[in-house]
Amino acid sequence: MARYEALRPVRMDRIAIVAPESRFDAVLRLVADAGQVELDVAPDAPVREVAERAEVRDGVAAIAGWAPSASVDRLAELVAAEGGSIVRLERPRGVEVPSLLRGGEGVRGSLASLVTTYGAVPYTNLDPTPVAAAAYMLMFGAMFGDVGHGLVLIAAAIALRLGRPRRLARFRRAWPFALGAGAASVFFGLLYGEAFGPTGLVPVLWLEPLEHPIPLLLAALGMGACLLGVAYLLGTINRMREGGLRLALYSPAGIAGSAVFFGLGLVAGGWYLGLPWLAAGGGALALAGLVLAFGGFLAEAGGGAAGVAQAAMEVFDVLVSLGSNVASFARLAAFGLTHAAIGSIVWQGASGLWPGNPVGAVAVFVAGNAVALTLEGLVVGVQALRLEYYELFSRIFQVEGRPFRPWHIPLTSKETVPCPYGSGEGSTSSTSAS
């Protein structure tokens, strides 16, 4: 698969299912078992309803729908056994193409839930699943940096992958998140020198959070700025794909917004490094972005004095929002400090009890780390998700797509008919009526 194809939703074809009228119901049942075609009916509509919507001419019935391009040839072979055929059609203008992310039941399919929970990716947009999953795990690790807790998450991921314990089998698809989050926690735990707290089991490779909160805060803001930069780049590409250069040029989530963001970043870099020319160039770039954004807002407002006032307020909001978005990433340091503080309290309590009450010390150590692992892990997971959705996805996505909903026959008996089509990329399982 070409790299370009891997960064976009599954390619869709407009198709027609064609068959003799006498065999049309049988062909439709095969299509339903395949679970690879979206028709202009309810996803669980009965065969009779679908057949009634078909066009019939000279004893031949046909109905149009959408199917993944890679599945069309195999689907054609399947329906040919009943005298049917699949015909590729030209994509109609003005019709929204359904969107299906890649991965199916694999690792990428599990990670895609991070994106689909936010909304359906428009068919024309890039699929940010790999970048979004990496960003989520990176932010989680920064707030939950502890080698010991990370190893526990990795062990939990392995258990989920193996389907153990059975009562948690329904969460099996979450194992890639647990594995990635655990690995990120181990990485940051090594940087912080944390292993079930400041136990000294691992050396400090970078800094101790509680001893150096300011450098940690600056690093968190820098990480957030880098993630926002990636979001602006993806957003600019999506605006180009949605509406061409004009939309991308004036959009605050496109070229205009990117120019403001990167320009202000250059201003800050020039000030920090003592390079006036860099700061001046960044200021010019940011000003150009504000002018473009103002022009876009003014055109949207319809011009006039009221339009100018509205556009000015919109530009001011862009600047305020940008500052608040960067500041939001301070929570990476804040929750990193909280996690380190909890670990330190537990370790100090256990160490103080050890000389006179070793059993109590062990109990405090185990219970304290269990509480930190569960409660803090839950809070950190939610905070990472909040940063992902509000700060990053709000720039990547401006419109919502329409999810691909393949048609299948509702289950009407206790007997499940095996799917003769098999599974392919992006395939969905279905059952047929007996």
N, C-alpha and C positions, 0 to 999 in steps of 0.2 A: 504494500500500500504506500502510495506517495505520501510524503510528509504533509503536504497541503491537505490531502484528504483526511488525514488523521486529526486535523485541527478544525474540522467542520462536522456538522451532523451528517448522518447517513444520507447519501444521495438518493433522491426519490424520483420515480418515473410515474407519469400519468399513463394508465393502462386501461384497456377495455377487456373484459372477460366475455368471450364470444363462444356460443355453442348452439347446436340445434335445439329448438324449443323443447323437444321431447327428452333431451338429455341435460337440460339446463340445471334442473334441481340437483342432479348427481354431481355436476361440475361445481355447483355452488358449495356442496357439502365438502368436496375436496379442498376448495379454497378456504373454507372455514376451518378445517382441520389444520391447514398450513399456518393459519394465523399470521399472514403476511400482507394482507390487503385491507386497506381502509376504503369503505364504500360510503356513499352519502346516505347512510341509514344509521340507526342506533347500533353501537358495537355488538349488542346481543340480540339484534332483530332476528326473528325466525326466517327460515328459508322462504316461506310463502310470501312474506312481506317484501323481501329482497327481489324475488322473482316478479312480483307485481310491478316493481319500479323499473324493470328492464325494458329496453326498447326492443320490439319484435317486428321484424320485417321478413316476409317470404319464408317463414318458418325458422328464422334464425333470431336468437335472443342475445342481447348484449347489455352490459352495464359497466360504467366507468368507475375508476377508483385510483388509489395511490398505492404503490408498493416500493420497497427498497430496490434500487437498480440491480444490486448483486443477486437478488432473489428471483428476478423475472424469468430468466432462462430455466431455472429449476422448476419454477411454478408452471411454466409452459409445458415442460415434460410431464409434469404430474397430471394436468388436466387433459393432455392429449389422449390419455388412456380412456377417457370417457367421450372422446370426440370433440373436446373443446380446444380453444386456443387463447393465447394472450397476445394482444396487439398493443404496441407502444404508440401513444398519442402525443401530439404536440402539447406542451404545457400551456394551458389557457392563461391569458393575461388577466391581471387583477384578481387572481385566485390565490389565496394563501396556501403555500405548500406545508403539509404537516411535518413536524420535526421529530426525529428519533435520534437520541445520542448513541454513540458507539459503546460496545462493551458487552452487551447482553448479560449473561450470568457471571462473567469474569470479574477480575479485579477492577477494571475500569468501570464496569457496570455498577459495581458496589459504590465506587467513589462518585459516580454521576449523581447519586441521590443528594449530594451536597448542593448540586446545581439545580436539579429538578424540584427540590423542596422550595427553592426561591421562586421558581417559575419556569415555564417552558422556554427553551432557547429558540429564538426565531430562526427559521431555516437559513436565512441569509447570513446569520452571525457566526462567529467562531465559537467552537465548543471549548470553554475554559476549564474543563474538568481537571486535566493534569496540573495546570497552574493553580487552580483554586484549591485542590487537595494539598498540594505542596505548601501553599501559603497557610492553610488552616493548621497543618501539622507543625509548621515552623512557629506560628504564633502560640500554639498550645505548648510546645516545648519551652519557649521563652518564659512563659508564665508558670510552668510546672517542672522546672529544671531540677531533677533529682535522679541520680543513677539508679538507686534502689527502687523508687517508684516506677521509673521507666521500665526496668526489668520485669516488674510485676505486670505492667500493661502488656509487655511483649509476651509473657507467659499466658496472659488472658487471651491475647490474640491467637496464639497457637491452640489453646483449648477451644475457642470458638470455631477455628478452622476445622478442628477435628469433630465438632459437634458435641463437645462436652462442656458442662453437664447438659443432659438432654432437655431439661426444662428451659434452658436458654438457647435452644437450637434455633428459635425464630430470629435470634439476633446474629445468626451466623454470618450474614452478609456484611456485618460491621467489622469483621476481623481486620480488613486492610486499614481502617481508621485507627483501631487499637494498636496495630503494629507500627504504623507510621508515627502516631503520637508517642508511643513508648520509645521508639528510636530517637525522636527529637528530644524527649525528656532526658534520655541518657546523654545525648550530646551536650545539652545545656547544663546538665548536672555535672559533667566533667569540667565545663568552663567555670561553673560556680564553686566546684569542690564540695558538692552536696551528694550524700548517699545515705538515705534515711535520716536526713538532717546533717549538721556539721560534725559528723562522726570521725572525720579524718581518714576514712577508708579510701578516699580518692584525693589526689592533690588538687589544688586550685590552679587551673590552667589560665584563667583570665582575671576574675575578680570575685570577691565575696560580696554578695548583694547587700547585706546589712552593713558592711564596712564602707562601701562605695556606692551609695544610692544615686548620686548625681551622674557619674559616668554611665550607670545602668539606665537612667532616664534618658540621657542623650542618645545612647545606643538604641533604645526603644523607639525614639522619635526618628532616628535615622533609618531603622528597619521599616517603620511605617511609611516614611517618604519613598523608600525604594519600592514597596508594594504598591503605593499609590501611583508611582511612575509606570509600573507595569500595567495597572488598571487603565491609566490614561492611554497608553499605547494600544491596548486591546480595544478600548472604547473608540478610538480614532479609526481603527480598521473596520469596526462594526458600523460606524456612521458612514464610512465610504461604501460599504456593502449594502447599507439600507437605502441611501439616497444620493450616492455619488459625492463628488468633491464639494458641491455647494453646501450640502447638509453638514459634512464633516468640517468644513472651513469655519462655519459660524457657531457650531454647537459648543456649549460649555463642557460637554463630555466628548469633544472631538479635538480638532486642531486648535481652536481658540482656547479652550480650557487647558489643553496640554501646554500651549505656549505660556500661559499665565503660570502654571505650576512649575514648569522647568525654568522659566525665567526667574521666578522668585527663588528657586533653588540655587541658581547661579549667583544671584545677589547675595544670598546667605553664604555660599561658598567663597565668593570674592571677599566678603567682609571678614570671614574667619581666617582665610589665608593671607589677607592683606594684599589682595590683587585688585586695585581699582578698576582696571580695564575689564576684568571678568564681571565685577558687579555692575558696571555700566552696560555691558552687553546683555547681561541678564535683565536689567531694568528695561532696556529697549525691547527685548523679546516679550517680557510680561506686558508692557504697554501695548504692543501690537496685538497680543491676545485679547486684552481688554477692549480694544477698539473693534476687533472682529466680533467679540461677544456682544458688544453694544449694538453693532449693526444688525446682528441677527435678532436680538430682542426688539429693536426698533421696528424691523420689518414685520415681526410677528405681532407687535402691538398695533400696526397700521399707521404709524407715523403721527405727526401732529404734536402739539405741546404735551398732551396727555401721554402719548407714546414715548416721548423723550423722557418724561418723568418716570414712567414705568420701566423703561430700559435702564435708566440710571440706577433705580432701586434693584433691578435684577443683577446688574454688574456688582453693586455693593454686596448683594447676597452671595454672589460667587466668591468674592474675597473673604467674607466672613465664614462661609461654609468651608472654604479651603483651609483656613486657619483652624477651625474646630475639628475638621477631619484629621489633620496632622496631630493635633493635640489629643485626639481620642486614642492614639496609639501609646500614650503615656501609661495606659492601663497595662500594657505588657510589662513595664517596670513595676507598677504598683502591685499587681498580683504576683509577680516574681518575688518581690519583697515580702508579701504576705505569706507566700509558701515557705520562704526561707525562715521567716519569723516563727511560724508554727513548728517547723522542724527544729529550730533552735530551742524553743520552749520545751518540746517533748524530750529532746536530748538532755537538756539541763535537768529536767525533772527526774529522768531515769538515772542520770549520773549521780544526782544527789541522794537518791534512794539506795544506790548499789552497795555502799559500804555496810549499811545496817540491815537492809532488806532487799536482797537480790531478787527474790521472787516478785516483790512489788515493783522493782525497777523494770524487770522484763515485762510485767503486765502493763505498766505505763508506756513503755516503749512500743509494744505491739499495738495496744489500743490507740495510742496517739497517732501512730503512723497509719493505722486503719482509717481513723477519722479523717486525717489529712488526705489520704489517697481517695476516699470516696467523696466526701463533701467538697473538698477543694478541687478535685478532678472534675466534678460536675459543674462547679461554678466556672472554672477555667474553660471547659468545653463550651459553655454557653457564651462566655465573653469572646472567645475566638470566633464563634459563629456570628455574633453580633458585629464584630469588626469586618468579617467577610461580607456580610450582606449589606450593611449600611454604608461602609466606607469604600469598599471595592466594587461590589456588584452594581451599586447605584451608578457607577461610571461605565461599567462594561455594557450594561443593558439599559436601553431607553424605552423599548417596546417589548411586549411579551408575544411569544410565538404560539402556535397551536400544536399540542402534542399529537403524535401519531397514535391512533386508536384502531387497531386492526379488528375486523369483524370476525366473530366466531359464533357458533351455534350454541345456545344455552344448554346446559346439562339438564336433561329431562328424565334420565334413568340412572340407576345405580351403577350401570356398566359404563366404563370409560373406553372410548375407541382410541387405540394408539394413533399417534400422528404419523402418517406415512411420509410426510414431507421432511421430517428431521429438523434440526436446529441449525441456524446460521447466524451470522452477525446481526445483532439487533432483533433476533427472532423472539416471539412470545409464544408460550405454550397455550393450548386451548383444548377443549373437549367437544365432542359432537354428540348430537342426540341420537339415540338408537332408533 
